[in-house]
Amino acid sequence: MMVGARFTYSADHFEAWQSGDSVNMVNDRDPIESMKLHCLWPAFRLGAFQDDANSSELLPQEAPYWKLRLLRCGDGANAAPCTARLQALLGFRREAKQIRSAEQSMQTQVPKTAMASLTAAIQESLESILLPTAGEMEQMTESCMTSPVVPAAAVANGLDKHGVFPAARRGGRLVQMAEFSARMRCFKGAVMLWCSVLGRMRQQWDALEAPAGASPPTHRVPARGVRTEFFDSSMCLAQQKMELLQRSIQQARNEARDARGALVQPNTEATDLASGAIKAPALLHSALLTDDLLLQRDTASASILDSTERAELDGREMRADMAAFKAENSAAQLGDFFRWREEMEGLSLKPFPSEWLREIWDQTEAKLALEQQQKLFEPFREAEMALHYLESIEGPQLLLQLFRVLLRNTLEELNQQMAEAGNPTYLRVLRDRVVSTSSQAFRSGAATVAEEVDVQATLEELAEFPEEENLQSILAALEVLESSTRLASSIRAKLGDHADGLLEDLLTEGEADVTLPEQRLAIEVLFEQSKALGGRRRHLRPSGAPLGRDEVKTALGVFESLPLAKEFVLQLQPSNSREENHCRRRMYAEVRENHMRLALVRDLAFG
């Protein structure tokens, strides 16, 4: 007679847990309902150990095998709260189609008939129930304005290399607006918040108030051959327009303070070129282009077949730089200008015909940048254009950008939590699946729109949401990633670094074999602390506070009390080879407090 035994211990109470740094997270419930520890003895001869209600020679600490299992909470909303917020945003799609302009939707419409007046009154009554109060709207507006357009300390997320769709800067104003919009009970509330924040931003522009946060970054593309700078293409158009507005405020303040603030000062005093020591000139500030303006410029360039006419698109900058260069270097030749532009400015000359460059060099008179009338970047015009785009944005486009912003921000938060949990392979696979599904869905949606509309509509970023099937695929993949990431964070919070060898199996199988002594010790401490947190008075401090990990371990032992259950398997083995084909008998016994269950299994014999 051989016996196998399994003692089960349960941990149902854990320390307070919160996942990541998600904004406005509500009901952040621990994804682990309980954890079970199984101490296993696979087989020993009957009578080798004594075990009864009073004492047991089966010591759990010495069991050959330990297996840790976890039971996840079945609460879907709490299992993936960020995914639930995105689902709420998608619910506004029908309302968003009725809004042709954010600014105009806030203007009071005068009904033309008595029936229209009655309908408007009923609609206003319903909206008053769903919309936030004036005080709540003011608080949300202040919170958004407190968040800078560009956070001073940008958080590296590691997602850009995966080709994530354009969105906004994590921790910035647009992300805060998307978070609040997802909590609204109707889309008009999101539009009201949008217009309220834009109203405050226009006030900042009118007063040339110094914006908070870092200066929006831009970059050159040397192969284009011009100093024109572009905003980060990984940002959505709304984010780029807000950054353009901020750069316009900064530039206007510089010009108001000092006329030389409109110039780009040279990096070096002089350099040796063909004609001797050549001074690097102060230059006009370069133009700044958002993605829609860049597309417009490239579309115009592609439609011009003549290379000289195409080069004239950048003629104003080239002439301004030549004039400033000549003013600083009266004896300089065209070759000096070429070398200065290539070697010091790092710009290519390949996009421009040499004959055209020689012609405008001869025609351009020397003039310091400070004395030039035309500007390459006009902050007052650019600011008004940026505000016009933001104020006149259509409802579907606003909702689409808010959805993408919140989706990417959720991915970035989960990516950070994954890093804190040790970047398990399983979570990386889930993340890449969400990124791939999302990127393909948005790209296919944009391609479909581009085929159906003209160039001007494309410039306005008139994109539509992906197909419903693709959207649900995104949310389904995100829900699995979020719930698994939260689970990994919870396991890491409970077991610390000792979770490394258990995490993958717990995430994929819900159970893991405990093989290392350090892991056994960490699990024992966790279960001991669970007993203390369970409310047993003898395991609390006099103040009623639970004991710490070290204090719990010295104060009690989880194996001192009876386990949750004892299970035994008794199997009668054949005594000789002639009984091999005879039927075998097996009994299973489960013993709990005030409960016992027996089961008999009889194998069939095959002769």
N, C-alpha and C positions, 0 to 999 in steps of 0.2 A: 504494500500500500504506500503510494507516494502522495505527498501533500504539497500544494502551492498556496501561498498566502499573499494577500494584499491589504495593507492598512492605508486608509484614506484620511487625510487631514484637510480641513477647509479653512481658507482665509476669505472673509467676507467684508472686512472693514479696513479701509486704507486711508492714508493721510490725504488732505485736500490736494487736488490735482488740477492743473490748468494747462491747456495746450498752447504753446507758442505765444505770440504777441498780437493776435488778431484783434482788430478794433471792434468795440461794441459786441463782443462775444457774450451771448446770454445762455444761461443753463449749460455751462461747459461741464457736462457730466462726465465722470470717469467712464471710459469705454469698457472697462473690465468690471463685470458684475461680481465675479468671485474667481478664486484660484484654488485648484485642488492639487495636493501632493500625494502621490501614490508611492508607498514603500513596498517593494516587491521582493518576495522570496520565490523563485520559480519552482523549485522542487526540493524536498527533503523527505526522509523516511518518517513514517508515522511513529510518534513517540520521541523523536529527536529533540523536540522543544515542548515546553509546557506553556499553555495559554488558557486562562480562564478569567472569570469576572474579577478576581482579586489581584492577580499578578500575571505577568507574561515574560517569558524568556526571549521572545522575539523583539529585539531592540531596533526601533526604526532607524536610529543613527547608523547601525551596522548592516542594514539591509543591502544586499548586493546591487540592487537597482533602484534608482529613483526616477520617477517620471512626473513632470510638472504639466498640468493642464490648466487652461483658462476658459472661462465662460464669458462671452461678450454680451454686452447689453443689447437687447433687441430693439431699442428705441431708435427708429430711423432718423427722426429730425435731430436728435442730439448726437447721433453717430456721425453726421456730416452736416453741421450747421452752416458752413460756408456754401456748400452746394445748394442747400435750401434757400439761401439768400439769392443765389443766381437764378434759381427756378422762379423765385418771386419776381425778379426783374423781367424775366421772359413773359410773365403774365400781363405785362403792360403793353404788349405789342399792338393790340387792337386799339387801345387808347392813343398810342403814339402816332398812328397813321392819321389821326384827325387833326394833328398840330402841324401847320405849315410853317410856322415861325415861332420860336420861343418867345420873342419880345411881343409879337402881335397877339399871342394867345393870352397874355396877361392884361391886354387892353380891354376895357369894358365895351361890350357890343350892345348897341341900342336896338331892341327888338322892333321890327317893322309892323307887326300885327299883334292883336290881342292874344291870339293863340301862341305866338312866339314868346310873348311876355310871360304867359302862364308856364310854358315849357321851361323858360329860362329860370323862373322862380323855383320850380320844382328841382331843376338840376342844381341850382345853387344851394338849396336845402340839403340835398343828398351829399354834395361836395363838402359842405360845412361839417358833416359828420366824419368824413374820411380824411379831410385835410388837417395838417397840424395847426395848432393854435398860433397866434401871432407871437406869443412868448417863446414857444418851441422853435418856430422858424427863425427868430432872432438868435436863439442859442446856437442853432445849427449853422447859421451864417457866420457868427463869430468864430465858431470852431473851425470852419473852413478857411476863414481869413487868417486865423492863427497859423494854420498849416501853410508853409511857403510853397510857391509853385515848384521850386527846386530845393529840396531839403539840403541843409548844409552838409550833412554826412550821408552821402548816398550809400545804400546797403548793397554790397555785391551779392548777386543772386545766382550767378552761374547758369542762367537760362538762355542768355542771348546766343550762345554758341549752338543752341538747339534750333535756332531759327524761329523763335516765338513770334507770334503776331504782334503788331504795334499796340502799345497801351500807354501807360503813364508811369511817372516815377514813384516808387514805393515810398510811402510816408508823406507824399505831396498833397497839394490841394485837390487835384482832380480825383485822386483815390479816395480822399475823405468825402467828396461829393457823391461818388459812386456808392460808398458804404451807406451814407444816409439815404440815398435814393432807393436802395434795396429794402430799407425798412419802412418806406412809405406804403400807404394803403391804396393809393391811386397814383397814376403817372403825373397828374397835374401837380401833386405835391413836389415831385422831383423837378418839374419845370419851374415852379415857384422858387424853389431853392436855387436852381441854376440862375434865374434872373436876379434873385436877391444878391447872390455872390457877384455876378457880373456888374450889378449896379454899384457895389462897393469898389470893384476894380476900376470902373470908370471914374469914380470919385478920386481914387488914387492917381489916375492918369491926369485928370483935370488939375489936381493940386501938385502934380509931380512929386508925390510922396515916395520916399525911398522904400522900395520893396524889401520885405524880409527874405532871408534865405540866401543861398548861393547864386551867383550869376549863371544864367543858363549857358551850358557849353555849346560851342559850335566847332566845326572843323572844315578845313580846306580839302579839295581834291586836286593835288598838283597836276594830274594828267589833263585837267580841263584848261590849265594855263592861266587861270585868273585867281585873284585873291578873294573872290566871293566865297562866303562861308555858309555852311548848311547845318541845320539842326539835326539832332539824332533821329535817324530814320526808324529806330526801334520804338519811337514815341508816336502816339496817334496824332492826328491833325489838331484836335482840340488842345492837347498838351503843347504842341509846337506853337500854336497861336498864343497861348498864355505866355510861353517863354519869349516869343517875339514881342509881346506887349511889355514884358519886364525889361528886355534889352532896350526897347524904345524909351522907356522911362529913364533908365540909367544913362542913355546917350543924351537925351534931352537935358537931364540935370547937368551933365558934364559940359554941354554947350552953353547952358545958362550961366554956369559958374566961370567958364573960361573959354574963349574962342578956340584955344589950342586943344581943348577937349574933344574937338571934332576930328583931330588928327591921330594917326598911328605913328608914334615916335619910332625912329630907327633903333635897331638893336645894337649897332656898332657905329663908331665915329667915322671910320674910313677903312678902305681896303685897297690893295694894290691891284689895279686892272691894267688894261692895255695902255691907257694914257697917263698912268701914274696913280697917285693916291686919289681915290674916288670916295666922296662922301655918300653914305646911304641917306636918302631924303626922307623927311617926314611925309606921310601919305594920307590921303583921305581915308576915312573909315570905309571898309569894304561893305558891299551889300550883303544882306542876310536873306536867305531863301528858305521858306518852309516847303514841304513836299509838294503841295499843290502848285506853288509858284515855280518850283523846279520842273515839274512835269509840263507846265505851260511853256516854259522857256525851251525845254528840250523838244517839245512838239513843234514849236516855231522853227527851231534849228533844223529839225528833220525835214521840214517842208521847203527849205531853201536849198536849191541845188548849187547855186554859185558860191564858191568858197569865200570870195571877197565879201559878198553880201552877208554870208553866215558869220564871218568874223566881226562884222559891224554890230552884232548883238552885244559884243563885249568892247565895242570901240570907246565908249565913254570912260571906262576904267583904264584902258590902255593909254588913251590920250592924257588922262589926268596924271598917270604915273610918269609918262614921258616928260610932261611939263614940269613936274616936281623934280625929276632927275636932272633935267637940263638946268633948272634954276640953281641947283646945288653944285653942278659940275659943268661949268660953261665950256670947258674944252673937251668934254666927253664926246665919243663917237657912238654910232648905233651899236657897234660890237660891244662897247662897254656896257651899254644898257642891256644887251642880251645876256652878257656874263653876270651882271648884277642880278638880273631877274632869275636866272637859272641857278646860280651858285648861292646867292644870299637869300632869295625869296623861295627857292626850291620849286619854281613853277616851270612847266614845260612850254616850249614855244611851238611844238608840233601842230597844235590846232589852228595856227595862224599862217596864212601865206606870207612868204618873205617879202614879196613885192608890196603887199599891202602894208606891212610893218615899215618898210623903207619909205613908202609914200607918206604915211601919217607922221613919221619921225621928221621928215622934211617940212611938213605943214604945221607941226605943233610948236608953239612959242613957249619959251621958258617962263614958268610962273610957279611960285611957291604954292604948296597945297593950301596954306592959310589964306591966300589971295584968290583962290578959285571960287567961282560963284556956284557952280553945280556940285551937288553932293552925290555920292554913290549910295549912301544910306540916309534916308530922310525919316527921322523918328516920328514926326507928327503924322505923316502920311501912313507909315507902316502901322502905327498904333491904331489909327482909325480903321484901317483895313482889317486888322486882327479883331478888334472889338465888333466890327460889322459882321464878320463871319460867326463869331461866338453868339451874338445876339439874335441873328437871323437863322440859326441852325434849325433844320426841320426835326420834327419829333422822332421819326424812325432813325435818322442819323444820330441824334443825341442818345437815344436808347442804345443803339448799336455800340457807340463808343463807350458808354457807361458799362455796358455788359462786358466788352473786351477788357476794359480797365480792371473791373472787379475780378474777372476770370484770371487775368495774368497776375494780379496782386495775390489772389488765392494760391496760385501755383508757386509764386515766390515765397510766400509764407510757409507753404508745405515743404518747399525745397530747403528752407532754412531749418525747419523742424527735422527733416530727414538727416541733415548734416549733424545736428545735435544728437540724433539717435544713432549715429555711426554710419549713415548711408548704406543701409542693407541693400543687397542686390535686388531683392524682391520689390522694394519700394522704388528703386531706380527704374526697373522695368515698367512699373505702373506709371511713373511720372513720364517716361518717354512715350508711353502709349497715349496719355492725355495730350501731351504736346503735339504729337504727330496727328492725332485725330482733330485737334483744334486747328492747327495750321492748315491742314488739307481742306477742312471745311470752309474756313474763311477765304483761302485762296481760290477754291472752286466757286464760291459765291461771288467773289470780286470778278473772276474771269467771265462768269455768266452775265453779270451786269455790264461789263466792258463791251461784250459782244452786242448788247441790246441798246446801248445809249451812245450818244455822240461824245466827242472829245470833251466838250465843255461840261457835260454832266459828269464825266470821269474826273475832271479837275475839281469839281465840287464834292468829290468823294461820295457820290450817290451810290452807296453799296447797300445791299439788303442782307438780312439775316440768312444764314445757311438754311437749307431745307430742314424741316422739323425732325426728320429721321437723324440727320447729322447732329443737330443740337442735342437731341436726347442721347445720342452716342457719347457726345462730349460729357454731358452731365453724369451719365452712368459710369464712365471711366473715372471721372473726377471723384464721384462718391466713393468708389472702391479705394482710390488713392488716399482720400482724406481720412476715411475710417481706419485704413491700415496705418497711416502715418500717426494718427492720434493713438492708436493701439501701441505702436512702437514707442512713442514718447512716454506713454503710461508705464510700459514695461521697464523702460530705461529709468524712469523716476523711482521705480520700486526696487530695482535690482542694481542700479548703478552700472559700473563697468563690467560687472559679472554677467550682465545680460548679453554680452557680445556672442558668446558661444550658443546661446539659446534663442536669440531673436529670430533668425531665419525660420526655424522650425515652428516657433510659436505663431509667427505671422502666417505661414502657409498651411500648417497642419493643426494649429491650435494646441499642440502639445510638443514637448521636447524631453529627451533623455538628459538627465543631470549626471555628468560624468566626472566633474572636477570637485575636489574637496572645498575649494573656495566658493563654488557655486552652491554647494550644499549648505555651507555656513550662511551665505547671504539669504538663501531661501528660508532657512530656519529662523533667522532674525526677522524676516518679513512676516512670517506666520506668527511669531511671538508678538510682534507689534500689533498685528491684526487682533489678537486676543485682547490686548490691552485697550485698543481703540473700541473694542466691542462693548465696553461699559462695565467690565468686571471691577468692582470697587477695590479689590485687593491689589489690582495692578495699576492703580492710579496714584498720583501724588496726593498729599493732603489737600491741595488746592483744587483737585479734580482734573488737573491737566494730565494728558497721557505721558507715559515715560518715553524718553528718547530711545533710539536704537540700542545704544550701549547699555543703558539702564535696564531696558526691557530684557535684554539677554541675560543679565546677571540676576534679574528679579524672578524670572520664571522660565520654564521650559515648555515649549509647545508639546513635547512628547510625554510630559508628566501626566496629562489627563488622557482619557480614553479618546481614540480617534473617532472621526465621524462614522466610519464603518470598518468592519473587518470582513474580509471575504476569503473563503477557503475553497480549494478545489481538491477533492479526494479522488484518486484514480487507482483502480485495482489493475496492476500490471500482470500480464501472463507470466507464469512461473517457469515455463519451459517452451521450447520451440514448437511442441505438438499442440500447444494452446494458442499459437499465433493467430490461427484462423477462427478461434472461438470469440464470441462477443466480449467486449470490454465494458466495464461499468465505471461510471464517473458521477460523482455527486458534487454539487455546488452549494455552498452555504454562505449567506450574507447575514451578518449580525450587526444591527444598529440598536440604539437605545429604544427600548419598547418595541422592537421589531426584529423578526427573523424570517428569512426566506430560504427554502430548500428546493433544489431541483435535481432531478435524476436524469442522466443521459445514458442510453444503452446503444452501443454501436452495433450495426448489422454485421453478421458474419458472412464471408464470401468463401466458398469452398472451391 
